Amino acid sequence: MKIPKKFLLHLFLLPVAFLLFPSQVEALPGQSTEEVGSWIKNHPTLKPNSRERFYIQKSDTAAQRFTFQASVLPPGAVGFTKDRSNIRTERLAMYDAINGMSFERLQESLRIIYGLDVYQDFANAQLIYDYPNQSAINSARLARTPIREALRGQLRVGDRYAYWMEIAKGKNGKAYTGQMTVLLKSDLNKLEAELRNR
């Protein structure tokens, strides 16, 4: 997605900020809600308003939207968790009806938000699951469930984190929505089972 004009400048300046301030703390899954909340508040791209803490929304027009969410819950089906003091999942989602969406744009957004260390962990991550395969597409067509046919995704595991990317293609073959989720490796098996069985 083309990030809204209001914070495009921040996107271009962010890589410079990582070079100038290499000790900048990254808030990632596994860290406390306090650490993540502080990181989000001071992030030069996310820049939440006074009412936003763990869920940030940006939009330039109705045709372009960006959201970032940090959660104490694992990704996928909602379940109960005893530990609500640590973040387990961080998700960025984009909608762009003008320029469309792709895996490459999601990857670039990951680099912009988290910097090179996390981006390299993602780039070197092992592909665990890539969907849909042709059998799933055929099954979705027979069952007349177009959303199952439209979803394209990948699940990867790196040295530090696991990553889930997903885009949804319309009937014209073009994707307008997508999401990238950074999650704890300990939550990978749960998410993989859910994606394979949905």
N, C-alpha and C positions, 0 to 999 in steps of 0.2 A: 504494500500500500504506500502511496505517497503520503508521508506524514504531513499533517496540517501545517500550513505556512507559519502559524504562530510560534511553532517551536522547531522549524527547520534549522534555524541558526544554531540551536542547541545541539542538534544532531551532527552538524558539521564540526562544531567545537569540541564535542565530547572526546573524540580520539586524541585531540591535543591535550585535553584535561588529563587523560590517563598517562600521557607522556610527562606532563609537568608535575603531576601528583601521583607517582607510582605507588605510594603507600596508602592510597585511598581504599577504604574498607568496602568490600563488596558484600552486599547482603544476599545470602543464598539459602536455599533449603537446608535445614539443620541448625540454623542460627535462631536466636531468641526473637520473639516478636518485638522487643524493644530495639534490638540492633537493626532489624529489617525496617521497622517504622522510621527510625532515624535516617537510615540510608535513603529510603523513598523520599522523605521530607526534603533532603538535601541534594537529591539527584538532579543534575542540570537539565536532563531531558524530561523526566517524569513530572517534576514541579507540581505537586498536588495543591489544590486550593485548601482553604482552612477547614473545610468539612470532609476532606478526603484523607484516609490514612492507609488502608491496605487495598483499596479499590480506586484506581485512577482512570478517569475518562477524559479523552481529548477528541475534539471534533472541529474540523474547519467548516464543513458543510454536512448536510444530511447524507451526502454520497461518500464521505470519508470519515471513518471513526477508528480510534485506537483505544484499547483498554489494557490496563495492567492490574493483575490481582495476585496478592500473596495470601496464602491460606494455611491454616494449621491442619487442614484435612488432606488426605492423599487424593490424587487425581482419580477420575472415574466415578463410579457409583458412590453416593454419599453413605458414609458409615459413621459409627461412633468412635471417637478417639479420646483417651484419657488425658493425654498430654496436649494442652492447649497453649503451652508457653513457647513452643518452637514452631517455626514455619516449615511446612513439608513440601509445599508446591508453590511455584511462581509461574504465572501464565500471562503471556501477552497475546492479545487477539486484535485482528485488524479486519476492517471492511473497506473495500475500495471499489466502488461501482464505476469509477472513471478509468483507472489504470489496470484493474484486475489484481489478482493475487497469485503468488507462486512460492515454491519451497525456497527459492533463492532470496526472495524478499524477506521471508521469515528468518532465514539464516543471517541476513544482513542486519535485521532488527535485533537479533540476539547479540551480535557483535557490538552494535551501538549501545545497547542497554548495559551489557555486562563487561565489555572489554575483550582483549585478545586472549587472556588465559582461558576463560570459559568458552570462547569461540573455538579455540584450538582443541579443547577437550571434546567439544561437539564434533569438529571436523575429523578428529581421529577416532571417534566412537564407533563401536561395532554395531552394524545394522542387525537388529533382533527380529523385527517384523515389518513387512512392507505390504500394504494392502491397498485396494482389493486385488486378488488374483482373478484369473479369468473365470474360474469356477464360481467365485462369489458374485461376480458380475452377472453371469448367467442365472444364478439362483435368484438374485435381486430382480432381474427382469421377469422371470417366471412368477415371482411372488408379487410383482407390481409394487415394489418398494424402492422408488427412485432415489431416496436419500441414501440408502445403503450403496447403491451404484455410484452415487455422486462423490462419496467421501474417498479421498486419497490420503494415505498417512504413512508415517514411518515411526518406529520406536527404536531408539538407539541407546546403547550404554557406553559411557566413557569411563575414564579412570576416576573421575570425581563425582559425576552425576549421570542421571538418565535423562533422555530427551524425547518428547513426543511432539511431532509436527503433523498438522492435518489441514487440508484445504477441501473445500466443497465446490465441485464443478457443476455448472448449470447445464441445461439441455443444449446450449450452444457450444459446450466444451470449454468454456472459460470460467475460471474461479474468481469469485469476488470476496470471499471470506477465508480467513485462515487463522490458525493459532499455533503458538510454540509454547510448550510447557517444560520447565526445568523441574525435575523431581528427585527425591532421594532414591538411591539405588535399591534400598530396602522395600520400596513401594512398586518396583518394576514388575514383579511377578503378578501382583494383583491386577495392575493395569493391563498387562499383556493378556491375561486370561479373559478379562472383560472385553477387550477389543476383538479377540479371536471368536468369542461366543455371541457377539451382539448381532 
